[in-house]
Amino acid sequence: MNITKEEREAVYKTIFCRRDVRSDFKPDTIPEEVLMRVLTAAHHAPSVGFSQPWDFVLVTDPEIKSAIKSDFEAANAFTAKQFSKDKQSQ
């Protein structure tokens, strides 16, 4: 398979523009075709020896989502106490 110059540049642009995003998530439902495209790409992502040591769990139930968020917030608050006040705000 040959990768074109444009395809290579798109990969580098994506890598260089990537940012760690932890806020400003949209509440919009992800269209099924987009979700399947992302999961297909994730399933084909490189791993050592093509071992792919990951699992994906799709949570659609609002109550379960809320419980997961609550658990995360509790764990995050607990962990934040391990840092100085300056670091906690970051």
N, C-alpha and C positions, 0 to 999 in steps of 0.2 A: 504494500500500500504506500503510495507516494503522498506526502503531505505538501500542499501548495504553500507558497510564501504567504499568502493571505491567511490561510488557516494557522500557520505557525505564528504569525503576528497577532492573530486573535487570541491564541492561547497565552502568549506572553502578556498581552494587554490585560487579559482576565487575571492572570497571576499578580501582575504589578498593581492592579487597581483593587485587589481584594482587601477588605477591611473586616475586622472583628466587629460584628454588630450585635449589641445586647439590648437594644431598645428600639422603639418606633416600629414594632411589628404591626402589620396590618391585620385587622380582624376578618378580612375577606376570605371566603372559601377558595381554596386552590382548585382550579378546574381539574377534573379527572385526567384529561389528556396531558396536562402539565405535570401533575403528580407522577403519572406513569413514566413520562419521559425522564424526570429527575431520578426516580427510583431505578429505572433501567440503566442510566448512566452510572449511578452509585454502585449498582451490582457489578458493573464492568470496570470499576476503578481499580488501578493497580494495587497489588499487595504482594508481600514477600511470598514467592512461590505460588502466586495466585491462590493463596489460602483464604482470602476474603474473610477475616475474623470478625465480621460484624453482622448484626441483625437489625432490621428496621421494624418498628412497631407503629402502626397507623392508629392514632387515637382520634375518634370522631365524637364520642359521647361527651357532652358538655360537663356533666358531673365529674367524670374521670379527669378531664382536662383541668377542672377547677381544683380537684384533689392533688393533682401533680403540681400545679402552680403553688398551692399552699405548702406542700412538702418542700418544694424548691426554696420558697421564701424563708421558711423556718431554717433550713440547712444553710442558706446564704447568710442569714442574720447571725447564726451561730458561728460560722466561719469568719465573718467580718470582725467579730470580737477579738480574733487572734492578731489583728493588725492595729497599728497606731491610728489615732484619729484622722491624721492626714491621709493615710492609705485607705481608710474605711470609706471615705467619700469618693474615691476613685473606683 
